């Protein structure tokens, strides 16, 4: 019932029974683009904080 209300689908990864968000074919564990975006965002934040602490420009 909650799946219908919140728009969850099943993950398309073979053998996976986790739920995927509506509009996505894969669950967060198997969604490469989501993982890549999270890593990139985290890496950018780490570089910015390191630059602030060292007083150097972040690239």
C-alpha distances in whole Angstrom, upper triangle without the diagonal:
4,5,5,7,9,10,10,12,14,17,20,23,24,23,20,17,16,13,15,15,14,18,19,20,20,19,21,23,24,24,28,28,26,28,31,30,30,33,35,34,35,38,39,38,40,43,43,43,46,48,48,49,52,53,53,51,48,47
4,5,5,6,8,8,11,13,16,19,22,23,22,19,16,14,12,13,12,12,16,17,18,18,16,18,21,22,22,25,25,23,25,28,27,26,30,32,30,31,34,35,35,37,40,40,40,42,44,44,45,48,49,49,47,44,44
4,6,5,6,5,7,10,13,16,18,20,19,17,13,12,9,10,10,9,13,14,15,15,14,16,18,19,19,23,23,21,23,26,25,25,28,30,29,30,33,34,34,36,38,39,39,42,43,44,45,48,48,48,46,43,42
4,6,5,7,9,12,15,18,21,22,22,19,17,15,12,12,11,10,13,15,16,17,16,19,21,22,21,25,24,23,25,28,27,27,30,32,31,32,35,36,36,38,40,41,41,44,45,46,47,50,50,50,48,45,44
4,6,8,11,14,17,20,23,25,25,22,19,17,14,14,12,11,14,16,18,19,18,19,22,23,22,26,25,23,25,28,27,26,30,31,30,31,34,35,34,37,39,39,40,42,44,44,45,48,49,48,47,43,43
4,6,10,13,15,18,21,23,23,20,17,15,11,11,9,8,12,13,15,16,14,16,19,20,19,22,21,19,22,24,23,22,26,28,26,27,31,31,31,33,36,35,36,39,40,40,42,45,45,45,43,40,39
4,7,10,13,15,18,21,21,18,16,14,10,9,7,5,9,10,12,13,13,15,18,18,17,20,20,18,21,23,22,22,25,27,26,27,30,31,31,33,36,36,37,39,41,41,43,45,46,45,43,39,39
4,7,9,12,15,17,17,14,12,10,6,6,5,5,9,9,10,11,10,12,15,15,14,18,18,16,19,21,21,21,24,26,25,26,29,30,30,32,35,35,36,38,40,40,42,44,45,44,42,39,38
4,7,9,12,14,15,12,10,9,6,5,6,6,8,8,8,9,9,12,14,14,13,17,17,16,18,21,21,21,24,26,26,27,30,31,31,33,36,36,37,39,41,42,43,45,46,45,43,40,39
4,6,9,11,11,8,7,6,5,5,8,9,11,9,8,8,8,11,13,12,12,16,17,16,18,21,22,22,24,26,27,27,30,32,32,34,36,37,38,40,42,43,44,46,47,46,44,40,39
4,6,8,9,6,6,6,5,5,9,10,11,8,6,4,5,9,10,8,9,13,14,14,15,18,19,19,21,23,24,25,27,29,30,31,33,35,36,37,39,40,41,43,45,43,41,38,37
4,6,8,7,9,9,9,8,11,12,12,9,6,6,8,12,12,9,10,13,15,15,16,19,20,21,22,24,26,27,28,30,31,33,35,36,37,39,41,42,43,45,46,44,42,39,37
4,6,6,8,9,11,10,14,15,15,11,8,6,8,11,10,7,9,11,14,15,15,17,19,20,21,23,25,25,27,29,30,31,33,35,36,37,39,41,42,43,45,43,41,38,36
4,6,9,11,13,13,17,18,18,15,12,10,12,14,13,10,13,15,18,18,18,21,23,23,24,27,28,29,30,33,34,34,36,38,39,40,42,44,45,46,48,46,45,41,39
4,6,9,12,14,17,19,20,17,14,12,12,15,13,11,15,17,20,20,20,22,25,24,25,28,30,30,31,34,35,35,37,39,40,41,43,45,45,47,49,47,46,42,41
4,6,9,10,14,16,17,14,12,9,9,11,10,9,12,15,18,17,17,20,22,21,23,26,27,27,29,31,32,32,35,37,37,38,41,42,43,44,46,45,43,40,39
4,7,9,13,15,17,14,12,10,9,12,11,11,14,17,19,18,19,22,23,23,24,27,28,28,30,33,33,34,36,38,38,40,42,43,44,46,47,46,45,41,40
4,7,10,13,15,12,11,9,6,9,9,10,12,15,17,15,16,19,20,19,21,24,25,25,27,29,30,30,33,35,35,36,39,40,40,43,44,43,42,38,38
4,7,9,12,10,9,8,6,9,10,11,11,15,16,14,16,19,20,19,21,24,24,24,27,29,29,30,33,34,34,36,38,39,40,42,44,43,41,38,37
4,6,8,6,6,5,4,7,9,9,9,13,13,12,14,17,17,17,19,21,21,22,25,26,27,28,31,32,33,35,36,37,39,41,42,41,39,35,34
4,6,6,8,8,7,8,12,12,10,14,13,11,14,17,16,16,19,21,20,22,25,25,26,28,30,31,32,34,35,36,38,40,41,40,38,34,33
4,6,8,10,10,12,15,15,13,16,15,14,17,19,18,19,22,23,23,24,27,28,28,30,33,33,34,36,38,38,40,42,43,42,40,36,35
4,7,9,11,12,15,14,12,15,13,13,16,18,17,18,21,22,22,24,26,27,28,30,32,32,34,36,37,38,40,42,42,41,38,35,34
4,6,8,9,12,11,8,11,10,10,13,15,14,16,18,20,20,22,24,25,26,28,30,30,32,34,35,36,38,40,41,39,37,33,32
4,7,10,11,9,8,11,11,12,14,16,16,18,20,21,22,24,26,27,28,30,32,33,34,36,37,39,40,42,43,41,39,35,34
4,7,8,6,5,9,10,10,11,14,15,15,17,19,20,21,23,25,26,27,29,31,32,34,35,37,38,40,41,39,37,34,32
4,5,5,6,10,11,9,11,14,15,14,16,19,19,20,22,24,25,26,28,30,30,32,34,35,36,38,40,38,37,33,32
4,6,5,8,9,7,7,11,12,11,13,16,16,16,19,21,21,22,25,26,27,28,30,32,33,34,36,35,33,29,29
4,6,8,11,9,8,11,13,12,13,16,17,17,19,22,22,23,25,27,27,29,31,32,33,35,36,35,34,30,29
4,6,9,9,8,11,13,13,14,17,18,19,20,23,24,24,26,28,29,30,32,34,35,36,38,36,35,31,30
4,6,6,6,9,10,11,12,14,16,17,18,20,22,23,25,26,27,29,31,32,33,35,36,34,33,29,27
4,6,5,6,9,10,10,12,14,15,16,18,20,21,22,24,26,27,28,30,31,33,34,32,30,26,25
4,5,5,6,9,10,10,12,14,15,16,18,20,21,22,24,26,27,29,30,31,32,30,28,24,23
4,5,5,6,9,10,11,12,14,15,17,18,20,21,23,24,26,27,29,30,31,30,28,24,23
4,6,5,6,9,10,11,12,14,15,16,18,20,21,22,24,26,27,28,30,28,27,23,22
4,5,5,6,9,10,10,12,14,15,16,18,20,21,22,24,26,27,28,26,24,20,19
4,5,5,6,8,10,11,12,14,15,17,18,20,21,23,24,26,26,25,23,19,18
4,6,5,6,9,10,11,12,14,15,17,18,20,21,23,24,25,24,23,19,18
4,5,5,6,9,10,10,12,14,15,16,18,20,21,22,24,22,21,17,16
4,5,5,6,9,10,11,12,14,15,16,18,20,21,22,20,18,14,13
4,5,5,6,9,10,11,12,14,15,17,19,20,21,19,18,14,14
4,5,5,6,9,10,11,12,14,15,17,18,20,19,18,14,14
4,5,5,6,9,10,11,12,14,15,16,18,16,15,11,11
4,5,5,6,9,10,11,12,14,15,16,14,13,9,9
4,5,5,6,9,10,11,12,14,15,14,13,10,12
4,5,5,6,9,10,11,12,14,13,13,10,12
4,6,5,6,9,10,11,12,10,9,6,8
4,5,5,6,9,10,10,9,8,6,9
4,5,5,6,9,10,10,10,9,12
4,5,5,6,8,8,9,8,11
4,5,5,6,5,6,5,9
4,6,5,7,8,8,12
4,6,8,10,11,15
4,5,9,10,13
4,7,9,13
4,6,9
4,6
4
